Amino acid sequence: MTFNFRAVFAAALIATLGTGTAALAHTKLVSSTPAANATVDKPGKIVLVFNEKLMAKFAGAELTMTGMPGMTDHQPMKVTGFTTALGADGKTLTLLMKRALPSGSYELKWFAAGADAHRMEGSFPFTVK
């Protein structure tokens, strides 16, 4: 019986690559309402949908009003007073506003971690008319 080093090496490489793919998959935002760069009527909630189930204690968002109509020197203002809720599917994070957002431009920064516990983050702007 001859030892075939190339065959053993190829099998080991394939096995390593095959099992490593899941570990490399990170949490990603796949959709949002409002969508990135959208202009919307005054929303009472923001919905973020991710590609995998989230770890609730590592998921959240920050919302900043970056501009207000008629105020050219408006400084960015952090929006507070909203609550967050993780949906039954484990992939949907909803920000519930106490009242609809007023007209202006906004930036939403999100952070989340899935099964691999690697914190991912991102941001996108939207406008309220």
DSSP file (Angstrom, degrees, kcal/mol; ACC not computed):
  #  RESIDUE AA STRUCTURE BP1 BP2  ACC     N-H-->O    O-->H-N    N-H-->O    O-->H-N    TCO  KAPPA ALPHA  PHI   PSI    X-CA   Y-CA   Z-CA
    1    1 A M              0   0    0      0, 0.0     2,-0.4     0, 0.0     0, 0.0   0.000 360.0 360.0 360.0 126.6    0.0    0.0    0.0
    2    2 A T        -     0   0    0      2,-0.0     2,-0.6     1,-0.0     0, 0.0  -0.768 360.0-126.1-100.2 139.8    1.5    3.3   -1.1
    3    3 A F        -     0   0    0     -2,-0.4     2,-1.0     1,-0.0    -1,-0.0  -0.748  18.6-155.6 -84.4 120.8    1.0    6.5    0.8
    4    4 A N     >  -     0   0    0     -2,-0.6     4,-2.1     1,-0.2     5,-0.2  -0.800  11.7-177.0-102.1  94.5   -0.4    9.2   -1.5
    5    5 A F  H  > S+     0   0    0     -2,-1.0     4,-2.8     1,-0.2     5,-0.2   0.887  80.2  54.1 -59.1 -42.7    0.6   12.5    0.0
    6    6 A R  H  > S+     0   0    0      1,-0.2     4,-2.7     2,-0.2    -1,-0.2   0.905 108.9  47.8 -61.9 -42.3   -1.1   14.6   -2.6
    7    7 A A  H  > S+     0   0    0      2,-0.2     4,-2.3     1,-0.2    -1,-0.2   0.912 114.1  46.6 -65.7 -42.4   -4.5   12.9   -2.1
    8    8 A V  H  X S+     0   0    0     -4,-2.1     4,-2.3     2,-0.2    -2,-0.2   0.918 114.0  48.4 -65.5 -43.1   -4.3   13.2    1.7
    9    9 A F  H  X S+     0   0    0     -4,-2.8     4,-2.5    -5,-0.2    -2,-0.2   0.920 112.0  48.8 -63.1 -44.4   -3.2   16.8    1.4
   10   10 A A  H  X S+     0   0    0     -4,-2.7     4,-2.4    -5,-0.2    -1,-0.2   0.906 111.8  49.2 -62.6 -42.3   -6.1   17.6   -1.0
   11   11 A A  H  X S+     0   0    0     -4,-2.3     4,-2.3     2,-0.2    -1,-0.2   0.907 112.3  48.0 -64.2 -41.7   -8.6   15.9    1.2
   12   12 A A  H  X S+     0   0    0     -4,-2.3     4,-2.4     2,-0.2    -2,-0.2   0.898 111.8  50.0 -65.6 -40.4   -7.4   17.8    4.3
   13   13 A L  H  X S+     0   0    0     -4,-2.5     4,-2.6     2,-0.2     5,-0.2   0.920 111.4  47.9 -64.3 -44.4   -7.5   21.1    2.4
   14   14 A I  H  X S+     0   0    0     -4,-2.4     4,-2.5     1,-0.2    -2,-0.2   0.911 112.4  49.5 -63.3 -42.7  -11.0   20.5    1.2
   15   15 A A  H  X S+     0   0    0     -4,-2.3     4,-2.0     2,-0.2     5,-0.2   0.905 112.3  48.1 -63.3 -41.9  -12.2   19.5    4.7
   16   16 A T  H  X S+     0   0    0     -4,-2.4     4,-1.7     2,-0.2    -2,-0.2   0.932 114.3  44.9 -65.2 -46.3  -10.6   22.6    6.2
   17   17 A L  H  X S+     0   0    0     -4,-2.6     4,-1.0     1,-0.2    -2,-0.2   0.886 112.0  53.4 -65.9 -38.1  -12.1   25.0    3.6
   18   18 A G  H  < S+     0   0    0     -4,-2.5     4,-0.4    -5,-0.2    -1,-0.2   0.885 114.9  38.6 -65.4 -40.0  -15.5   23.3    3.9
   19   19 A T  H  X S+     0   0    0     -4,-2.0     4,-0.6     1,-0.2     3,-0.3   0.728 110.5  60.9 -84.0 -21.3  -15.7   23.7    7.6
   20   20 A G  H  X S+     0   0    0     -4,-1.7     4,-1.3    -5,-0.2    -1,-0.2   0.703  86.4  75.4 -77.9 -19.1  -14.1   27.1    7.7
   21   21 A T  H  X S+     0   0    0     -4,-1.0     4,-0.8     1,-0.2     3,-0.5   0.906  94.0  49.9 -61.3 -43.8  -16.8   28.8    5.6
   22   22 A A  H >4 S+     0   0    0     -4,-0.4     3,-0.7    -3,-0.3    -1,-0.2   0.880 108.6  53.1 -63.9 -37.0  -19.4   28.9    8.3
   23   23 A A  H 3< S+     0   0    0     -4,-0.6    -1,-0.2     1,-0.2    -2,-0.2   0.775 107.8  52.0 -69.5 -24.0  -16.9   30.4   10.7
   24   24 A L  H 3< S+     0   0    0     -4,-1.3     2,-0.4    -3,-0.5    -1,-0.2   0.604  84.1 103.1 -87.7 -11.6  -16.2   33.2    8.2
   25   25 A A    <<  -     0   0    0     -4,-0.8     2,-0.3    -3,-0.7    91,-0.2  -0.590  55.6-170.1 -75.0 124.8  -19.8   34.1    7.7
   26   26 A H        -     0   0    0     -2,-0.4     2,-0.2    89,-0.1    25,-0.1  -0.757  32.1 -84.1-114.5 161.8  -20.6   37.3    9.5
   27   27 A T        -     0   0    0     91,-0.4     2,-0.4    -2,-0.3    85,-0.1  -0.426  50.9-177.5 -63.6 131.3  -23.8   39.1   10.3
   28   28 A K        -     0   0    0     -2,-0.2    23,-2.0    92,-0.1     2,-0.5  -0.988  30.8-119.4-133.8 143.0  -24.9   41.4    7.4
   29   29 A L  E     +A   50   0A   0     -2,-0.4    21,-0.3    21,-0.2     3,-0.1  -0.706  30.4 177.6 -76.6 123.4  -27.8   43.8    7.0
   30   30 A V  E     -     0   0A   0     19,-2.9     2,-0.3    -2,-0.5    20,-0.2   0.705  61.7  -5.5-103.7 -23.7  -29.8   42.5    4.1
   31   31 A S  E     -A   49   0A   0     18,-1.6    18,-2.8     4,-0.0    -1,-0.3  -0.986  56.9-168.3-162.1 161.3  -32.7   45.0    4.1
   32   32 A S  E     -A   48   0A   0     -2,-0.3    16,-0.2    16,-0.2     4,-0.1  -0.992  24.5-115.2-150.9 154.3  -34.1   48.0    6.0
   33   33 A T  E    S+A   47   0A   0     14,-2.3    14,-2.6    -2,-0.3     2,-0.2  -0.947 112.7  34.4-131.7 111.5  -37.2   50.1    6.2
   34   34 A P  S    S-     0   0    0      0, 0.0    -1,-0.2     0, 0.0     3,-0.1   0.515 107.3-135.7 -70.1 156.3  -36.6   52.9    5.4
   35   35 A A    >   -     0   0    0     -2,-0.2     3,-1.9     1,-0.2    -2,-0.1  -0.349  34.4 -75.0 -77.2 161.6  -33.9   51.7    2.9
   36   36 A A  T 3  S+     0   0    0      1,-0.3    90,-0.2    90,-0.1    -1,-0.2  -0.344 118.5   5.5 -56.7 134.0  -30.5   53.3    2.6
   37   37 A N  T 3  S+     0   0    0     88,-3.8    -1,-0.3     1,-0.2    89,-0.2   0.543  98.7 142.1  67.8  10.6  -30.7   56.7    0.9
   38   38 A A    <   -     0   0    0     -3,-1.9    89,-2.9    87,-0.4     2,-0.5  -0.408  47.6-140.7 -79.2 157.2  -34.5   56.6    0.8
   39   39 A T  E     +d  127   0B   0     87,-0.2     2,-0.3    -3,-0.1    89,-0.2  -0.990  34.9 170.9-115.4 123.4  -36.8   59.6    1.3
   40   40 A V  E     -d  128   0B   0     87,-2.7    89,-2.8    -2,-0.5     2,-0.1  -0.831  37.1 -99.4-131.6 163.2  -39.9   58.6    3.3
   41   41 A D  S    S-     0   0    0     -2,-0.3    60,-0.1    87,-0.2    -1,-0.1  -0.345  75.0 -58.9 -71.9 167.4  -42.9   60.0    5.1
   42   42 A K        -     0   0    0     58,-0.1    -1,-0.2    -2,-0.1     2,-0.1  -0.288  65.1-150.7 -57.5 100.5  -42.5   60.3    8.9
   43   43 A P        -     0   0    0      0, 0.0    58,-2.3     0, 0.0     3,-0.1  -0.444  19.3-162.6 -77.4 147.1  -41.8   56.8   10.1
   44   44 A G  S    S+     0   0    0     56,-0.2    53,-2.7     1,-0.2     2,-0.3   0.476  78.8  22.6-100.4  -7.6  -42.8   55.5   13.5
   45   45 A K  E     - B   0  96A   0     51,-0.2     2,-0.4    37,-0.0    51,-0.2  -0.988  62.6-143.9-153.1 159.4  -40.4   52.6   13.3
   46   46 A I  E     - B   0  95A   0     49,-2.1    49,-3.1    -2,-0.3     2,-0.5  -0.996  18.2-157.5-124.8 131.5  -37.3   51.4   11.6
   47   47 A V  E     -AB  33  94A   0    -14,-2.6   -14,-2.3    -2,-0.4     2,-0.5  -0.948   6.6-170.8-117.3 126.6  -36.9   47.8   10.7
   48   48 A L  E     -AB  32  93A   0     45,-2.9    45,-2.9    -2,-0.5     2,-0.5  -0.963   4.4-163.9-116.1 128.6  -33.5   46.1   10.1
   49   49 A V  E     -AB  31  92A   0    -18,-2.8   -19,-2.9    -2,-0.5   -18,-1.6  -0.959   8.4-163.6-117.7 129.3  -33.3   42.6    8.7
   50   50 A F  E     -A   29   0A   0     41,-2.5   -21,-0.2    -2,-0.5   -23,-0.1  -0.636  29.5-116.8-110.3 165.8  -30.1   40.5    8.9
   51   51 A N  S    S+     0   0    0    -23,-2.0     2,-0.3    -2,-0.2   -22,-0.1   0.584  94.4  20.9 -78.3 -11.3  -28.8   37.4    7.2
   52   52 A E  S    S-     0   0    0    -24,-0.2    -2,-0.2    39,-0.1     2,-0.1  -0.952  97.2 -72.6-150.2 166.8  -28.7   35.3   10.4
   53   53 A K        -     0   0    0     -2,-0.3    62,-0.3     1,-0.1    38,-0.2  -0.382  52.4-135.2 -64.2 140.6  -30.1   35.1   13.9
   54   54 A L        -     0   0    0     36,-3.2     2,-0.8    60,-0.1    60,-0.2  -0.636  11.8-119.4 -98.6 153.4  -28.7   37.8   16.2
   55   55 A M    >   -     0   0    0     58,-3.1     3,-2.3    -2,-0.2    58,-0.4  -0.858  29.9-143.8 -86.7 113.0  -27.4   37.5   19.7
   56   56 A A  G >  S+     0   0    0     -2,-0.8     3,-1.4     1,-0.3    -1,-0.2   0.822  94.9  55.4 -52.6 -40.2  -29.9   39.9   21.4
   57   57 A K  G 3  S+     0   0    0      1,-0.3    -1,-0.3    -3,-0.1    55,-0.0   0.642 110.8  46.6 -72.3 -10.7  -27.3   41.4   23.9
   58   58 A F  G <  S+     0   0    0     -3,-2.3     2,-0.4    55,-0.2    -1,-0.3   0.084  96.7  88.9-114.9  22.7  -25.0   42.3   21.0
   59   59 A A    <   +     0   0    0     -3,-1.4     2,-0.3    53,-0.2    53,-0.2  -0.967  48.4 108.3-124.8 136.5  -27.6   43.9   18.7
   60   60 A G  E     -E  111   0B   0     51,-2.4    51,-2.3    -2,-0.4     2,-0.3  -0.980  40.4-129.1-179.4-174.1  -28.7   47.5   18.6
   61   61 A A  E     -E  110   0B   0     -2,-0.3     2,-0.4    49,-0.2    49,-0.2  -0.991   3.5-145.3-155.5 156.9  -28.6   50.8   16.8
   62   62 A E  E     -E  109   0B   0     47,-2.9    47,-2.9    -2,-0.3     2,-0.5  -0.985  16.4-157.5-124.2 138.3  -27.9   54.6   17.1
   63   63 A L  E     -EF 108  79B   0     16,-0.6    16,-3.3    -2,-0.4     2,-0.4  -0.968   9.0-174.4-121.3 130.8  -29.9   57.2   15.3
   64   64 A T  E     -EF 107  78B   0     43,-2.4    43,-2.5    -2,-0.5     2,-0.7  -0.985  23.2-138.0-126.7 131.8  -28.6   60.7   14.6
   65   65 A M  E     +EF 106  77B   0     12,-3.2    12,-2.6    -2,-0.4    41,-0.3  -0.802  24.4 179.6 -83.9 117.6  -30.5   63.6   12.9
   66   66 A T  E     +     0   0B   0     39,-2.2     2,-0.3    -2,-0.7    40,-0.2   0.599  60.4  13.7 -99.2 -13.2  -27.8   65.0   10.7
   67   67 A G  E     -E  105   0B   0     38,-1.4    38,-2.3    10,-0.1    -1,-0.3  -0.971  56.3-156.1-162.5 146.9  -29.8   67.9    9.1
   68   68 A M  B >   -H   71   0C   0      3,-0.6     3,-2.1    -2,-0.3     6,-0.2  -0.989  36.2-102.6-127.5 134.2  -33.0   69.9    9.6
   69   69 A P  T 3  S+     0   0    0      0, 0.0     3,-0.0     0, 0.0    34,-0.0  -0.263 106.5  14.2 -55.0 134.9  -34.9   71.8    6.9
   70   70 A G  T 3  S+     0   0    0      1,-0.1     2,-0.5     4,-0.0     0, 0.0   0.407 105.3  96.5  82.3  -2.6  -34.3   75.5    7.1
   71   71 A M  B X   +H   68   0C   0     -3,-2.1     3,-1.3     1,-0.1    -3,-0.6  -0.838  44.3 176.6-122.6  93.6  -31.4   75.2    9.5
   72   72 A T  T 3  S+     0   0    0     -2,-0.5    -1,-0.1     1,-0.3    -2,-0.0   0.783  82.6  47.8 -68.1 -27.4  -28.1   75.3    7.5
   73   73 A D  T 3  S+     0   0    0      2,-0.0     2,-0.3    -6,-0.0    -1,-0.3   0.058  77.1 147.9-102.3  25.6  -25.9   75.1   10.7
   74   74 A H    <   -     0   0    0     -3,-1.3     3,-0.1    -6,-0.2    -3,-0.0  -0.447  39.7-143.0 -64.2 121.2  -27.8   72.2   12.3
   75   75 A Q        -     0   0    0     -2,-0.3   -10,-0.1     1,-0.1    -8,-0.1  -0.589  33.5 -87.7 -81.6 147.1  -25.4   70.2   14.3
   76   76 A P        -     0   0    0      0, 0.0     2,-0.5     0, 0.0   -10,-0.2  -0.299  48.0-160.5 -54.6 136.3  -25.8   66.4   14.4
   77   77 A M  E     -F   65   0B   0    -12,-2.6   -12,-3.2    -3,-0.1     2,-0.2  -0.981  15.2-127.0-129.4 121.6  -28.3   65.5   17.2
   78   78 A K  E     -F   64   0B   0     -2,-0.5     2,-0.5   -14,-0.2   -14,-0.3  -0.455  22.7-135.1 -67.0 132.6  -28.6   62.0   18.7
   79   79 A V  E     +F   63   0B   0    -16,-3.3   -16,-0.6    -2,-0.2     2,-0.2  -0.797  32.1 174.7 -90.4 127.3  -32.2   60.7   18.7
   80   80 A T        +     0   0    0     -2,-0.5     3,-0.1     1,-0.1   -18,-0.0  -0.694  43.2  63.6-122.3 176.1  -33.1   59.1   22.0
   81   81 A G  S    S+     0   0    0      1,-0.3     2,-0.3    -2,-0.2    17,-0.2   0.576  70.4 120.3  87.1   9.3  -36.3   57.7   23.5
   82   82 A F        -     0   0    0     -3,-0.2    -1,-0.3    15,-0.1     2,-0.3  -0.730  50.8-141.3-101.5 158.5  -36.8   54.8   21.1
   83   83 A T  E     -C   96   0A   0     13,-2.1    13,-3.1    -2,-0.3     2,-0.4  -0.808   8.5-140.5-112.1 157.5  -37.0   51.1   22.1
   84   84 A T  E     -C   95   0A   0     -2,-0.3     2,-0.4    11,-0.2    11,-0.2  -0.922  15.3-173.3-118.1 146.7  -35.6   48.1   20.2
   85   85 A A  E     -C   94   0A   0      9,-2.2     9,-2.8    -2,-0.4     2,-0.5  -0.999  19.2-138.0-140.1 135.0  -37.1   44.7   19.8
   86   86 A L  E     -C   93   0A   0     -2,-0.4     7,-0.2     7,-0.2   -30,-0.0  -0.810  31.2-123.9 -91.5 128.2  -35.8   41.5   18.3
   87   87 A G    >   -     0   0    0      5,-3.6     3,-1.8    -2,-0.5     5,-0.1  -0.135  23.7-103.6 -68.3 165.3  -38.4   39.7   16.2
   88   88 A A  T 3  S+     0   0    0      1,-0.3    -1,-0.1     2,-0.1    -2,-0.0   0.770 120.7  61.2 -60.2 -27.6  -39.5   36.1   16.7
   89   89 A D  T 3  S-     0   0    0      1,-0.1    -1,-0.3     3,-0.1    -2,-0.0   0.622 103.4-132.5 -75.4 -12.1  -37.3   35.1   13.7
   90   90 A G  S <  S+     0   0    0     -3,-1.8   -36,-3.2     2,-0.2    -2,-0.1   0.392  92.2  79.7  77.1  -4.5  -34.2   36.3   15.5
   91   91 A K  S    S+     0   0    0    -38,-0.2   -41,-2.5   -40,-0.1     2,-0.5   0.516  73.8  79.6-109.7  -9.8  -33.1   38.2   12.4
   92   92 A T  E     -B   49   0A   0    -43,-0.2    -5,-3.6    -5,-0.1     2,-0.5  -0.892  53.7-171.0-110.8 124.7  -35.3   41.3   12.6
   93   93 A L  E     -BC  48  86A   0    -45,-2.9   -45,-2.9    -2,-0.5     2,-0.5  -0.963   9.5-165.3-113.1 123.6  -34.4   44.2   14.8
   94   94 A T  E     -BC  47  85A   0     -9,-2.8    -9,-2.2    -2,-0.5     2,-0.6  -0.930  11.4-154.8-115.3 130.7  -37.1   46.9   15.1
   95   95 A L  E     -BC  46  84A   0    -49,-3.1   -49,-2.1    -2,-0.5     2,-0.6  -0.918  15.0-157.4 -99.7 118.8  -36.6   50.4   16.5
   96   96 A L  E     -BC  45  83A   0    -13,-3.1   -13,-2.1    -2,-0.6   -51,-0.2  -0.877   6.8-147.6-103.4 118.3  -39.9   51.8   17.8
   97   97 A M        -     0   0    0    -53,-2.7   -15,-0.1    -2,-0.6     3,-0.1  -0.533  15.6-136.4 -82.8 147.2  -40.2   55.5   18.0
   98   98 A K  S    S+     0   0    0      1,-0.2     2,-0.3    -2,-0.2    -1,-0.1   0.850  94.8   2.3 -66.9 -33.7  -42.2   57.3   20.8
   99   99 A R  S    S-     0   0    0    -56,-0.1    -1,-0.2   -55,-0.0     0, 0.0  -0.970 100.1 -76.2-147.6 159.5  -43.4   59.6   18.0
  100  100 A A        -     0   0    0     -2,-0.3   -56,-0.2     1,-0.1   -58,-0.1  -0.195  56.8-100.1 -57.0 145.8  -42.9   59.7   14.2
  101  101 A L        -     0   0    0    -58,-2.3    -1,-0.1   -60,-0.1     3,-0.1  -0.458  38.8-123.3 -68.2 136.8  -39.5   61.2   13.2
  102  102 A P        -     0   0    0      0, 0.0    26,-0.2     0, 0.0    -1,-0.1  -0.294  42.4 -71.7 -75.4 166.3  -39.7   64.8   12.1
  103  103 A S  S    S+     0   0    0     26,-0.2     2,-0.3    24,-0.1    26,-0.2  -0.265  87.4  83.3 -56.8 139.9  -38.6   66.1    8.7
  104  104 A G  E    S- G   0 128B   0     24,-2.2    24,-3.2   -36,-0.2     2,-0.3  -0.920  77.5 -65.6 154.2-176.5  -34.8   66.0    8.2
  105  105 A S  E     -EG  67 127B   0    -38,-2.3   -39,-2.2    -2,-0.3   -38,-1.4  -0.833  47.7-171.5-106.3 147.4  -31.8   63.9    7.3
  106  106 A Y  E     -EG  65 126B   0     20,-2.9    20,-1.9    -2,-0.3     2,-0.4  -0.918  19.4-151.4-136.5 156.5  -30.7   61.0    9.4
  107  107 A E  E     -EG  64 125B   0    -43,-2.5   -43,-2.4    -2,-0.3     2,-0.5  -0.995  13.0-159.2-128.8 127.5  -27.9   58.4    9.8
  108  108 A L  E     -EG  63 124B   0     16,-2.8    16,-1.8    -2,-0.4     2,-0.5  -0.922   4.3-167.3-106.5 125.3  -28.6   55.1   11.3
  109  109 A K  E     -EG  62 123B   0    -47,-2.9   -47,-2.9    -2,-0.5     2,-0.3  -0.956  11.1-171.8-110.2 125.3  -25.6   53.1   12.7
  110  110 A W  E     -EG  61 122B   0     12,-2.6    12,-1.9    -2,-0.5     2,-0.3  -0.817  10.2-171.5-115.3 156.6  -26.3   49.5   13.6
  111  111 A F  E     +EG  60 121B   0    -51,-2.3   -51,-2.4    -2,-0.3     2,-0.3  -0.990  15.4 156.9-143.6 144.2  -24.3   46.8   15.3
  112  112 A A  E     - G   0 120B   0      8,-2.4     8,-3.2    -2,-0.3     2,-0.4  -0.989  23.4-154.8-162.7 155.4  -25.0   43.1   15.6
  113  113 A A        -     0   0    0    -58,-0.4   -58,-3.1    -2,-0.3   -55,-0.2  -0.998  11.8-166.9-137.1 141.2  -23.4   39.7   16.2
  114  114 A G    >   -     0   0    0      4,-0.5     3,-2.1    -2,-0.4   -60,-0.1  -0.046  56.8 -49.0-103.8-150.8  -24.6   36.3   15.2
  115  115 A A  T 3  S+     0   0    0    -62,-0.3   -89,-0.1     1,-0.3   -61,-0.1   0.771 133.1  58.1 -59.6 -29.7  -23.6   32.8   16.2
  116  116 A D  T 3  S-     0   0    0    -91,-0.2    -1,-0.3     2,-0.1     3,-0.1   0.546 101.6-134.4 -80.4  -4.5  -19.8   33.5   15.7
  117  117 A A    <   +     0   0    0     -3,-2.1     2,-0.7     1,-0.2    -2,-0.1   0.618  56.4 143.0  62.9  15.2  -20.1   36.4   18.3
  118  118 A H        -     0   0    0      1,-0.0    -4,-0.5     0, 0.0   -91,-0.4  -0.786  51.6-129.0 -88.4 116.6  -18.1   38.7   15.9
  119  119 A R        -     0   0    0     -2,-0.7     2,-0.3    -6,-0.2    -6,-0.2  -0.477  29.2-175.3 -69.5 126.4  -19.5   42.2   16.2
  120  120 A M  E     - G   0 112B   0     -8,-3.2    -8,-2.4    -2,-0.3     2,-0.3  -0.843   1.8-176.7-116.0 156.7  -20.3   43.7   12.9
  121  121 A E  E     + G   0 111B   0     -2,-0.3     2,-0.3   -10,-0.2   -10,-0.2  -0.982   9.8 159.1-150.8 161.4  -21.5   47.3   12.2
  122  122 A G  E     - G   0 110B   0    -12,-1.9   -12,-2.6    -2,-0.3     2,-0.3  -0.958  17.3-146.6-166.7 178.1  -22.6   49.5    9.5
  123  123 A S  E     - G   0 109B   0     -2,-0.3   -14,-0.2   -14,-0.2   -87,-0.0  -0.985   8.6-175.8-154.3 160.9  -24.5   52.7    8.8
  124  124 A F  E     - G   0 108B   0    -16,-1.8   -16,-2.8    -2,-0.3     2,-0.2  -0.977  20.1-127.3-157.6 150.9  -26.8   54.3    6.2
  125  125 A P  E     + G   0 107B   0      0, 0.0   -88,-3.8     0, 0.0   -87,-0.4  -0.639  26.0 170.8 -95.9 157.2  -28.5   57.6    5.6
  126  126 A F  E     - G   0 106B   0    -20,-1.9   -20,-2.9    -2,-0.2     2,-0.4  -0.961  21.8-132.0-154.4 165.9  -32.1   58.3    4.9
  127  127 A T  E     -dG  39 105B   0    -89,-2.9   -87,-2.7    -2,-0.3     2,-0.5  -0.958   3.6-149.9-126.4 139.9  -34.3   61.4    4.7
  128  128 A V  E      dG  40 104B   0    -24,-3.2   -24,-2.2    -2,-0.4   -87,-0.2  -0.940 360.0 360.0-106.6 125.4  -37.7   62.1    6.2
  129  129 A K              0   0    0    -89,-2.8   -26,-0.2    -2,-0.5   -88,-0.2   0.472 360.0 360.0 -86.7 360.0  -39.8   64.5    4.1
